[in-house]
Amino acid sequence: MFDIEDVLNKIESNTERIAKILAFDGRLEIEKIKELSSLYDVRQEMLEGLADWYKTDEATNFFKDNKKEFDSRIKKITEKDKKQLDNIEKRANDLKTKLKEMRKQKSVLIYSKEN
């Protein structure tokens, strides 16, 4: 039997752990990046299990009485996840900008040394 309550609790907990890591304003160390990757891998497995369960008769029966609560919890999870993905995208864009600036500086140094 699939314990939907347990799975949703784990997904919510996983989402909160990801949020705590991404809440850090400074540069993410490699250990934190690895932890994020691991958390997203675990999350993917849980979501795949949820998708498989969703196709079962057990899920159909569950939704007869619990659809609103389920939808509300999933909506909160997806809203938090969207914020986290936006944060990741912002960090990636910031790094991209810094890399471009470093390349410009390197080009200027190379040019100045040649002249």
C-alpha positions in Angstrom: 0.0 0.0 0.0 1.3 3.4 -0.9 1.4 5.9 2.0 0.5 9.2 0.2 0.7 11.2 3.4 4.3 10.0 4.0 5.3 10.7 0.5 3.8 14.2 0.6 5.5 14.9 3.9 8.9 13.8 2.5 8.4 15.9 -0.7 7.6 18.9 1.5 10.6 18.3 3.8 12.8 17.9 0.7 11.5 21.1 -0.7 12.3 22.9 2.6 15.8 21.6 2.7 16.4 22.8 -0.9 15.0 26.2 0.1 17.3 26.5 3.1 20.4 25.8 0.9 19.3 28.3 -1.7 18.4 31.0 0.9 22.1 31.5 1.5 23.1 34.7 -0.3 26.8 34.0 -0.9 28.5 31.7 -3.2 27.5 28.0 -2.9 30.3 25.7 -2.0 30.7 22.5 -4.0 29.4 20.4 -1.1 26.1 22.4 -1.1 25.8 22.0 -4.8 26.3 18.2 -4.5 23.7 18.2 -1.7 21.2 20.1 -3.9 21.8 17.6 -6.7 21.2 14.7 -4.3 18.0 16.3 -3.0 16.7 16.9 -6.5 17.5 13.2 -7.4 15.6 12.0 -4.3 12.8 14.3 -5.2 12.6 13.0 -8.7 12.3 9.4 -7.4 9.5 10.4 -5.1 7.6 12.3 -7.8 8.0 9.3 -10.1 6.5 7.0 -7.4 3.7 9.5 -6.9 3.0 9.5 -10.7 2.9 5.7 -10.7 0.5 5.7 -7.7 -1.7 8.3 -9.4 -2.7 5.7 -12.0 -3.9 3.2 -9.5 -7.4 2.4 -8.1 -6.1 3.3 -4.7 -5.4 6.8 -5.9 -8.9 7.1 -7.5 -10.4 6.1 -4.1 -8.2 8.6 -2.3 -9.2 11.5 -4.5 -12.9 10.9 -3.9 -12.4 12.3 -0.4 -9.1 14.2 -0.4 -8.8 16.0 -3.7 -8.9 19.5 -2.3 -6.4 18.9 0.4 -4.1 17.1 -2.1 -4.3 19.9 -4.6 -3.6 22.5 -2.0 -0.5 20.7 -0.8 0.8 20.1 -4.3 0.1 23.8 -5.2 2.2 25.0 -2.2 5.0 22.6 -3.2 5.0 23.8 -6.8 5.0 27.5 -5.8 8.0 27.0 -3.5 9.7 25.0 -6.2 9.1 27.7 -8.8 10.8 30.3 -6.4 13.7 27.9 -5.9 14.1 27.4 -9.7 14.0 31.2 -10.2 16.7 31.5 -7.5 18.9 28.9 -9.3 18.3 30.7 -12.6 19.3 34.1 -11.1 22.5 32.6 -9.6 23.4 31.0 -12.9 22.8 34.3 -14.7 24.9 36.1 -12.1 27.7 33.6 -12.6 27.4 34.0 -16.4 27.8 37.8 -16.1 30.8 37.4 -13.8 32.4 35.0 -16.2 31.9 37.4 -19.1 33.5 40.2 -17.1 36.5 37.9 -16.2 36.9 37.1 -19.9 36.9 40.8 -20.8 39.5 41.5 -18.1 41.7 38.7 -19.4 41.4 39.9 -22.9 42.4 43.4 -21.8 45.4 42.0 -19.9 46.5 40.0 -22.9 46.1 42.9 -25.2 48.1 45.3 -22.9 50.9 42.8 -22.6 51.2 42.4 -26.3 51.6 46.2 -26.8 
